[in-house]
Amino acid sequence: MKRVFTLASAIAFLIGLPVAPSLAQTLTTEEIIQQLSPPPKTRSLKPLRGITIEGVQREELDASVNLYINFEFNSAELKQDALITLDRLAAALKDDKLARLDFLIGGHTDAVGSEQYNDRLSEQRAKSVKQYLVAQSGIEAHRLLDKGFGESRLLDPEQPENGVNRRVQIITLATPEQ
């Protein structure tokens, strides 16, 4: 995974200060496509992880990407710089390699705040991302499932309050023939 650092974030990293996730990583459309492309069809001993959304069980494939989408503080309102990342995601989802697949948009928070608050906020943020992709980019709504995970799937469980845990994860879902 490619990391692009600004001078300020590189200095902060070198002297041990936390680097904001939004500054730490920028993915191109092609990198998003590569990470969301399903693995080759082989017999695997590793079971797929399932998720139930609105009473329907779907299987998560081992293909996902964590995107750092900036929102207004304590809000699900997308910041302007988040739109650039979402436009790259939309272009990837429209690419021939991904155009026939469905995706889970998972909202995640850090462990700051109550569990109930984080669950609600992560759900609202996942919905905001879906709404943007559908309304502004023309992605078919039926291809996108949204779910808030709150603080239940921390990216860095050793540091539950770290900003790296605040993210939107896009997960490729298995189709019935997979």
HELIX and SHEET records of a PDB file:
HELIX    1   1 LEU A    7  LEU A   14  1                                   8    
HELIX    2   2 PRO A   21  ALA A   24  1                                   4    
HELIX    3   3 THR A   29  LEU A   36  1                                   8    
HELIX    4   4 GLN A   80  LYS A   94  1                                  15    
HELIX    5   5 GLU A  115  SER A  137  1                                  23    
HELIX    6   6 ALA A  141  ARG A  143  5                                   3    
HELIX    7   7 GLY A  163  ASN A  165  5                                   3    
SHEET    1   A 5 ARG A  49  ILE A  53  0                                        
SHEET    2   A 5 VAL A  56  LEU A  67 -1                                        
SHEET    3   A 5 ARG A 167  LEU A 173 -1                                        
SHEET    4   A 5 ASP A 102  HIS A 108 -1                                        
SHEET    5   A 5 LEU A 144  GLY A 150  1                                        
END                                                                             
